[in-house]
Amino acid sequence: MERYPENTNISLDDFNACGWREALEEARREDYSSMWQQLSSRARKATEEGNLEAGKVLWLLADACSMMLKPNSLNEPFAPFMVMDGKRSALPEDFKNEDIEFFSQIIPLIDEPKLCARISDIAWLLLKPKNPQHALSAIDNYKSIEIGTESWIRDGRECWDRAIQLCLMLRAGAGERLKEIESKIVEALKESSPEDGYLANWLADLLLKHHLGVKDKKDIAEKLEALATYFEDSGDLHRARDYLDAASEWYKKSEDTPQSIVMIVRNAECWVKEAIARQSGDNPSNMVAASFYESAIHKYRTIPKALRDQHNVEERIVELRGLMNEAGENSLNEMGQITSGPIDISELIENSVKAVKGKELSEALLQFANVYRGARADKIRSFSEEMIRNHPLQSLFAATHMSSDGRVVAKKPAAVLGGENQEAVIWPEMVKHYAMELSLVVQGDIWPALEVIRQEHRLKEADFYSVVKRSPVVPPDRIRLMAKALFQGFDGDFISALHLIIPQIENLVRYHLKQHGEKTTNIDINGIENENGLSTLMDNQKVEDIFGKDLSFELKAIFCDPFGPNLRNELAHGLIGYEESQNIYSIYAWWLAFRLIFNTFWNSNHANQQENEGQAEDNA
């Protein structure tokens, strides 16, 4: 349906009469997404009623509000809200010259800060020659947005960040605005309370990002430590750790290294407290406790070796490793298996959509992470053995497996009746059926659910960072990279996601092998020690103990086996092209990483939350 005729002319009178204020008053939340929805709804109604001028004005405003703000990008600060099947929502370059001129004319008439800031920002970005007054208008309106927990998560964080970026771009042309912004953020941080949740942490992070708050760095560090202490004493160890991390950074910035180290030690011991709680509660979990002990060890290891003696770090690491190994051994008795019957693809799609549609974000992501229960190695092996028995002639002949560019990358030997090469025959069959199953899974399970979540929820990279940071499976120094990879896949950029995820999966496997005392290097004939690649790492028997039989099978089959997609080796040698980077195997690889990270995040955090609630009820 056409929005409005191409030749529809609009004026300031049309803007004043179109009902944009009423649309914003009806918005469910004070964020750009809600503003976009209400403006679009009113625009559609105006067009249907024949009021084309009002419809065009409202459509332009709706498109302006639909874009996601990316303050980290100086050249492309706005991104489309949705990209799907080769189509996307609005971008700044979609506006015509007359639209941009119209935006510049209505700026003085807009008294709603977020809308005025967005229109001013677009005018500053697109109008030639640039008018600094548009940038100043954007800054003034962005910094008039309230600083509070609710407003911060409703685009406030990005708006204040963008205001700082614009000030830095204008330099002296911004006047005293950057100092005013810095003062407001520091004041809000100092006045924040535990009831504000993560607000002080978010504000400190924004100041740190732009090297602001230098004059108040000691006060900021002490405020963050005070909030960490409050949350630790109240049993909210998740927030306590996050605030201890932030306090450590600000003490380091204040050149108070001893106090920065104290924050790290306290952070590590918060993990120990959680581990003990998970082992001794009404619903104990040694598996979760082991991951918490491991996290405590990771945190202690971030302390420079020259400063460890003061806090007996080495001795404490030895103690925690013993506790971790004990919990790991006890966790073997806690593992179970869930099975489900086969369904056709139409039911698969319907169930996939139902699983996530209309759900709160956390529940939708949990359902998405488990919309497919993952490959079952034993089941695939049994099926493959049955196929070989039922079709023996296929196995009596050797087979050659070729890559997409015609190279022979693997050979399957002919089966010898009663011979010892059965595994060499069965394994290629297992990988073949696994790869066939992935096509059904991606098209029937993963993709339909992903589309629904994209439509109903607007996630940012920071949201994935919050999940990855709390997942015990991700190496601490790779949190930001993995968060970026997950966000890129969610955002539809599977090309970038794949190029980040594959090396990070390899590093994850290597990391956990090292944590379990396994050697991950080899020494060549010249005495040079080299890191083993993923294929070699996956041949280590310890992998199955760490990741389990099923996940180990999937990691090997999809990433580093020549009979399968072989994504790791194909990518490492530059053999994955544009189309291959977005095929079903690439999408599944992204989802597999999301599933592993989100489920470990959920298991370690949600279980502990239930325990805390149970303890609170007991205390009551």
C-alpha positions in Angstrom: 0.0 0.0 0.0 1.3 3.4 -1.0 1.8 5.7 2.0 1.0 8.9 0.1 1.3 10.2 -3.5 4.8 11.3 -4.5 3.7 14.9 -5.2 2.1 15.5 -1.8 3.2 18.9 -0.6 3.3 19.7 3.2 3.7 22.9 5.2 4.2 24.1 8.7 0.4 24.4 9.0 0.1 20.7 8.2 2.7 19.9 10.9 0.8 21.9 13.5 -2.5 20.2 12.5 -1.4 16.6 12.0 -1.8 15.5 15.7 1.8 14.5 16.4 1.5 15.7 20.1 -1.6 13.5 20.6 0.2 10.5 19.1 3.2 10.9 21.4 0.9 11.2 24.4 -0.6 7.8 23.5 2.8 6.2 23.4 3.0 3.4 25.9 6.6 4.2 26.8 8.7 7.3 26.5 11.1 5.7 24.0 11.7 6.0 20.2 10.2 2.6 19.5 6.8 3.6 21.1 6.9 7.0 19.4 7.5 5.3 16.1 4.6 2.9 16.6 2.1 5.6 17.6 3.2 8.0 14.8 2.9 5.2 12.3 -0.5 4.2 13.5 -1.8 7.8 13.3 -0.1 8.3 9.9 -1.9 5.2 8.5 -5.2 6.3 9.8 -4.8 9.8 8.3 -3.9 8.4 4.9 -6.9 6.1 4.9 -9.1 9.0 5.8 -7.8 10.9 2.8 -5.8 13.5 4.8 -2.6 13.0 2.8 -0.7 16.0 4.1 -1.1 15.0 7.7 -0.3 11.4 6.7 2.9 12.4 5.0 4.0 14.6 8.0 3.3 11.7 10.4 5.1 9.2 8.2 8.2 11.3 8.1 8.2 11.7 11.8 7.6 8.0 12.3 10.5 7.1 10.0 12.8 9.5 11.9 11.8 7.8 15.2 12.1 4.3 13.9 15.9 4.4 13.5 18.2 3.0 16.2 20.8 5.5 17.6 24.4 4.3 17.4 26.4 6.9 19.2 29.6 5.0 18.8 29.5 5.7 15.0 30.5 9.2 14.0 29.6 8.8 10.3 26.5 6.6 10.6 24.9 7.3 13.9 21.6 5.8 12.8 20.8 2.2 11.9 17.6 0.6 10.6 15.4 -1.0 13.2 14.8 -4.0 11.1 16.6 -5.8 8.3 14.9 -8.9 6.8 14.8 -10.7 3.5 16.7 -8.0 1.7 14.5 -5.2 3.0 14.9 -2.8 5.8 13.2 0.0 7.7 14.1 3.7 7.3 17.6 5.2 7.2 18.7 8.8 7.0 19.5 8.6 3.3 15.9 7.7 2.5 14.8 11.3 3.2 14.6 13.6 0.2 16.1 17.1 0.2 12.6 18.6 0.6 12.0 16.3 3.6 15.3 17.4 5.3 14.4 21.1 4.6 11.0 20.5 6.2 12.7 19.0 9.3 14.9 22.1 9.6 11.8 24.3 9.5 9.8 22.4 12.2 12.6 22.2 14.8 11.6 25.4 16.6 8.0 24.2 16.8 8.8 20.9 18.5 8.5 21.0 22.3 9.1 17.3 23.0 12.8 16.8 23.8 13.3 13.3 22.2 11.5 14.2 19.0 13.2 17.6 18.7 16.6 16.0 19.4 16.0 13.3 16.7 14.8 15.8 14.0 17.6 18.2 14.8 20.2 15.4 14.7 19.0 14.3 11.3 19.0 17.8 10.0 22.6 18.3 11.2 23.6 15.0 9.6 22.0 15.5 6.2 21.5 19.2 5.4 24.1 20.8 3.2 25.8 23.0 4.1 25.8 22.0 7.8 24.1 24.3 10.2 25.8 24.1 13.7 22.5 25.3 15.3 21.0 22.0 14.4 23.7 20.1 16.3 23.3 22.5 19.3 19.6 22.0 19.2 20.2 18.2 19.3 22.6 18.5 22.2 20.3 20.8 24.2 17.4 18.4 23.8 19.3 15.2 24.4 20.8 16.6 27.7 17.3 17.8 28.8 16.2 14.1 29.0 15.8 13.0 32.6 18.6 10.9 34.1 16.9 7.9 35.9 16.9 4.2 35.7 13.7 3.9 33.6 14.6 6.8 31.3 18.2 5.4 30.9 17.0 2.1 29.5 14.4 3.9 27.3 17.0 5.4 25.0 18.4 7.8 27.6 21.8 6.2 27.6 22.2 6.5 23.8 20.8 10.1 23.8 23.3 11.3 26.4 26.1 9.5 24.7 25.2 11.1 21.4 25.1 14.5 23.1 28.7 14.0 24.2 29.8 12.9 20.8 28.2 16.0 19.2 30.0 18.2 21.7 33.3 16.5 20.9 32.6 17.1 17.2 31.8 20.8 17.6 34.6 21.4 20.0 34.7 25.0 21.0 31.5 25.5 19.0 29.6 23.6 21.7 30.5 26.2 24.3 30.1 25.0 27.9 27.8 22.2 27.0 30.2 19.3 27.5 31.1 20.6 31.0 27.3 20.9 31.7 26.8 17.4 30.6 29.7 16.1 32.7 28.4 18.0 35.7 24.9 16.6 35.4 26.1 13.0 35.0 28.5 13.2 37.9 25.8 14.8 40.1 23.3 12.2 39.2 25.8 9.4 40.0 26.7 10.9 43.4 23.0 11.3 44.3 22.0 7.8 43.1 20.8 5.2 45.6 20.5 1.4 45.8 16.9 1.8 44.6 18.2 3.1 41.3 19.7 -0.3 40.6 22.5 -0.2 38.0 22.1 3.5 37.2 25.3 4.6 38.9 27.2 1.9 37.2 25.9 2.9 33.8 26.7 6.6 34.4 30.2 5.7 35.6 30.7 3.6 32.4 29.6 6.6 30.2 32.0 8.9 32.0 34.8 6.4 31.6 34.1 5.9 28.0 34.6 9.6 27.2 37.3 10.2 29.8 35.1 12.5 31.8 34.7 12.9 35.6 38.4 13.2 36.1 38.1 15.8 38.9 35.7 13.6 40.8 37.3 10.2 40.1 38.0 9.5 43.8 34.5 10.4 44.8 33.1 8.3 42.0 35.2 5.2 43.1 34.0 5.6 46.7 30.4 5.9 45.6 30.6 2.8 43.5 32.3 0.9 46.3 29.6 2.0 48.8 26.9 0.7 46.5 28.8 -2.6 46.0 28.9 -3.0 49.8 25.2 -2.4 50.1 24.3 -5.0 47.4 26.8 -7.5 48.9 25.4 -7.1 52.4 21.8 -7.5 51.0 22.7 -10.6 49.2 22.5 -9.2 45.6 25.9 -10.6 44.6 25.3 -10.0 40.9 25.1 -6.2 41.3 27.8 -6.3 43.9 30.2 -7.8 41.5 29.4 -5.3 38.8 29.8 -2.4 41.1 33.1 -3.8 42.4 34.3 -4.1 38.8 33.4 -0.5 38.2 34.9 0.7 41.5 38.2 -1.2 40.7 38.4 0.7 37.4 37.8 4.1 39.0 40.3 3.4 41.8 42.8 2.5 39.1 42.0 5.7 37.3 42.6 7.5 40.7 46.0 5.8 40.9 44.9 4.0 44.0 46.2 0.6 43.0 46.0 -1.1 46.4 42.3 -0.2 46.7 41.7 -1.3 43.1 43.1 -4.7 44.0 40.9 -4.9 47.1 37.9 -4.5 44.9 39.1 -7.5 42.7 39.6 -9.7 45.8 36.1 -8.8 47.1 34.7 -9.6 43.7 36.3 -13.0 43.6 35.0 -13.8 47.1 31.5 -12.9 46.0 31.7 -15.7 43.5 32.9 -18.0 46.3 29.9 -17.0 48.4 27.5 -17.8 45.5 29.2 -21.2 45.0 28.8 -22.1 48.7 25.2 -21.0 48.6 24.5 -23.1 45.5 25.9 -26.2 47.2 24.1 -25.8 50.5 20.7 -24.5 49.5 17.4 -26.3 49.3 18.0 -26.9 45.6 21.8 -27.5 45.4 23.7 -27.6 42.2 27.3 -28.6 42.1 27.4 -27.9 38.4 26.6 -24.3 39.0 28.9 -24.1 42.0 31.8 -25.4 40.0 31.3 -22.6 37.4 31.2 -20.1 40.2 34.5 -21.3 41.8 36.0 -21.2 38.3 34.9 -17.6 37.9 36.5 -16.7 41.3 39.7 -18.2 40.1 39.5 -16.2 36.9 39.0 -13.0 38.9 41.9 -13.7 41.2 44.2 -14.2 38.1 43.5 -10.7 36.9 45.6 -9.4 39.9 49.2 -8.7 38.7 51.6 -11.3 40.0 53.7 -8.6 41.7 50.7 -7.7 43.9 49.4 -11.1 44.8 51.4 -11.9 47.9 49.7 -9.2 50.0 46.3 -11.1 49.6 47.7 -14.6 49.4 46.3 -15.0 46.0 48.3 -18.0 44.9 47.3 -20.0 48.0 43.7 -19.0 47.5 43.7 -20.2 43.9 44.9 -23.6 44.9 42.1 -23.8 47.5 39.5 -22.8 45.0 40.7 -25.2 42.4 40.3 -28.1 44.9 36.8 -26.9 45.6 36.0 -26.6 41.9 37.2 -30.1 41.1 35.2 -31.5 44.0 32.1 -29.8 42.8 32.7 -30.8 39.2 33.0 -34.5 40.2 29.7 -34.3 42.2 27.9 -32.6 39.3 28.1 -35.7 37.2 25.2 -37.2 39.3 23.0 -34.2 38.5 22.9 -34.6 34.7 19.8 -35.7 33.0 18.4 -36.1 29.5 15.1 -35.0 28.0 13.7 -36.4 24.7 10.8 -35.5 22.4 9.1 -37.1 19.4 9.5 -36.0 15.8 7.2 -33.4 14.2 6.7 -32.2 10.7 8.0 -28.7 9.6 4.6 -27.0 9.7 4.1 -28.0 13.3 7.7 -27.0 13.9 7.2 -23.5 12.7 3.9 -23.1 14.5 5.4 -24.3 17.8 8.5 -22.2 17.3 6.4 -19.0 16.9 4.1 -19.9 19.8 7.1 -20.5 22.0 8.3 -16.8 21.8 5.4 -14.8 20.6 3.9 -12.3 23.2 6.5 -13.3 25.8 8.5 -11.0 28.1 12.0 -10.6 26.8 13.7 -12.9 29.2 11.2 -15.6 28.7 11.3 -15.2 24.9 15.1 -15.5 24.8 15.0 -18.5 27.1 12.5 -20.2 24.8 14.6 -19.2 21.7 17.7 -20.6 23.2 15.9 -23.9 23.7 13.6 -23.9 20.6 15.7 -26.8 19.4 17.1 -29.1 22.1 20.4 -29.6 20.2 21.8 -32.7 18.4 21.9 -36.0 20.3 25.0 -37.8 19.4 23.8 -41.2 20.5 20.6 -40.9 18.6 22.4 -39.8 15.5 24.8 -42.7 15.8 22.0 -45.2 16.2 20.2 -43.8 13.2 23.4 -43.9 11.1 24.2 -47.5 12.1 20.6 -48.5 11.2 21.0 -46.8 7.8 24.3 -48.7 7.2 22.6 -52.0 8.1 19.6 -51.3 5.9 21.6 -50.1 2.9 24.8 -52.1 3.1 25.8 -51.6 -0.5 26.4 -47.9 0.1 29.0 -48.7 2.8 30.8 -51.3 0.7 32.3 -48.6 -1.5 34.7 -45.9 -0.6 33.5 -42.3 -0.9 35.3 -39.1 -1.6 34.1 -35.8 0.0 34.8 -32.7 -2.0 34.6 -29.0 -1.1 32.6 -26.4 -2.9 35.6 -25.5 -5.0 36.3 -29.1 -6.1 39.0 -30.1 -3.7 39.1 -33.5 -2.1 38.9 -32.7 1.6 38.0 -36.1 3.1 37.7 -39.8 2.2 35.4 -42.4 3.7 36.9 -45.9 3.5 34.9 -48.9 2.3 33.4 -50.9 5.1 35.1 -54.2 5.7 32.6 -56.8 7.0 33.7 -57.6 10.5 36.6 -55.2 10.1 38.1 -52.7 12.5 37.2 -49.6 10.5 33.6 -49.3 11.6 34.1 -45.9 13.3 35.7 -44.5 10.1 32.5 -45.5 8.2 29.9 -44.5 10.9 31.3 -41.1 11.6 30.9 -39.6 8.1 27.3 -40.9 8.1 26.6 -39.2 11.4 27.9 -35.9 10.2 25.9 -36.2 7.0 22.7 -36.8 8.8 23.5 -34.0 11.3 24.0 -31.5 8.5 20.7 -32.6 6.9 18.9 -32.1 10.2 20.3 -28.5 10.6 18.4 -27.4 7.5 15.2 -28.5 9.1 16.1 -26.9 12.4 17.1 -23.5 11.0 14.1 -23.2 8.8 11.5 -24.7 11.1 12.7 -23.8 14.6 15.4 -21.0 14.7 14.5 -18.6 12.0 10.7 -18.3 12.7 11.4 -17.7 16.4 14.1 -15.2 15.6 11.9 -13.2 13.3 9.2 -12.9 16.0 11.7 -11.8 18.7 13.1 -9.1 16.3 9.6 -7.8 15.7 8.5 -7.7 19.3 11.7 -6.7 21.1 14.4 -4.1 20.4 17.7 -5.4 21.7 21.0 -3.5 21.8 24.6 -4.8 22.0 24.6 -3.7 25.6 21.8 -6.2 26.3 23.9 -9.1 24.9 26.9 -7.8 26.9 24.9 -8.1 30.1 24.1 -11.7 29.3 27.6 -12.7 28.1 29.2 -11.1 31.1 27.2 -13.3 33.4 27.8 -16.5 31.5 30.4 -18.6 33.2 31.4 -20.4 30.0 32.8 -17.3 28.2 36.5 -16.4 28.9 36.6 -13.1 30.8 38.8 -11.4 28.2 36.5 -12.3 25.3 33.2 -11.0 26.8 32.9 -7.9 24.6 33.8 -9.8 21.4 31.3 -12.5 22.0 28.6 -10.0 22.9 29.2 -8.2 19.7 29.0 -11.4 17.7 25.7 -12.4 19.3 24.3 -8.9 18.6 25.4 -8.9 15.0 23.6 -12.1 14.4 20.5 -10.9 16.1 20.8 -7.7 14.0 20.9 -9.8 10.8 24.6 -9.4 10.1 25.6 -13.1 10.1 28.7 -12.3 8.0 30.3 -10.3 10.7 28.9 -12.6 13.4 30.4 -15.7 11.8 33.8 -14.1 11.5 33.8 -13.3 15.2 32.1 -16.4 16.6 34.3 -19.0 15.0 37.7 -17.9 16.5 36.0 -17.2 19.8 34.5 -20.7 19.9 38.0 -22.1 19.3 39.4 -19.8 22.0 36.6 -20.9 24.4 37.5 -24.6 23.9 41.2 -23.9 24.3 40.5 -21.8 27.4 38.5 -24.5 29.2 41.0 -27.2 28.3 43.7 -25.1 29.9 41.5 -24.5 33.0 41.3 -28.3 33.4 45.1 -28.7 33.2 45.3 -29.8 29.6 48.1 -28.9 27.3 46.9 -27.0 24.2 50.2 -26.5 22.4 52.7 -28.4 20.4 56.4 -28.0 19.8 57.7 -28.3 16.3 61.1 -29.6 15.1 62.6 -26.2 15.6 61.6 -26.0 19.2 58.9 -23.4 18.5 55.7 -23.9 20.7 52.5 -23.4 18.7 48.9 -23.3 19.7 46.8 -26.3 18.5 43.9 -25.6 16.1 40.3 -26.5 16.9 40.5 -29.8 15.1 43.4 -31.0 17.3 41.7 -29.5 20.4 38.5 -31.4 19.7 40.5 -34.7 19.6 41.4 -34.3 23.2 39.4 -36.8 25.3 38.9 -34.2 28.0 36.7 -32.1 25.7 33.8 -34.6 26.2 34.2 -34.4 29.9 34.0 -30.6 29.9 31.3 -30.0 27.3 29.4 -33.2 27.3 29.0 -35.8 24.5 26.3 -33.9 22.5 27.9 -30.4 22.5 31.3 -31.9 21.7 29.8 -33.7 18.7 28.2 -30.5 17.4 31.3 -28.4 17.9 33.4 -30.9 15.9 30.8 -31.7 13.3 29.9 -28.1 12.3 33.2 -26.4 12.9 36.1 -28.6 12.1 35.2 -31.9 10.4 35.7 -32.1 6.6 32.6 -34.3 6.2 30.5 -31.4 7.6 30.3 -27.6 7.0 33.9 -27.4 8.4 33.3 -23.7 9.2 36.4 -23.1 11.2 38.8 -24.4 8.5 36.9 -22.9 5.6 36.9 -19.5 7.3 40.5 -19.7 8.4 41.6 -20.3 4.8 39.4 -17.6 3.3 37.1 -20.1 1.5 33.8 -18.8 2.9 32.2 -16.4 0.5 29.3 -13.9 0.8 26.5 -16.4 0.4 28.1 -19.1 2.5 28.5 -16.6 5.4 24.7 -16.4 5.6 23.6 -20.0 4.9 21.9 -22.3 7.3 25.1 -23.6 8.8 26.3 -20.0 9.6 22.9 -19.2 11.2 23.0 -22.3 13.2 26.6 -21.7 14.4 25.5 -18.3 15.6 22.4 -19.8 17.4 24.6 -22.6 18.9 26.8 -20.0 20.5 23.8 -18.0 21.7 22.3 -21.2 23.1 25.4 -22.2 25.0 26.0 -18.7 26.4 22.4 -17.9 27.3 21.6 -21.2 29.0 24.8 -21.1 31.1 23.9 -17.5 32.0 20.3 -18.5 32.8 21.3 -21.6 34.8 23.9 -19.8 36.9 21.9 -16.6 37.5 18.2 -17.7 37.6 18.8 -20.6 39.9 20.7 -18.4 42.3 17.8 -15.8 42.1 15.3 -18.5 43.1 17.6 -19.6 46.0 17.8 -16.0 47.2 14.0 -15.6 47.0 13.6 -18.9 49.0 16.0 -17.6 51.7 14.1 -14.3 51.9 10.9 -16.2 52.4 12.5 -18.3 55.1 13.9 -15.2 56.9 10.4 -13.6 56.7 
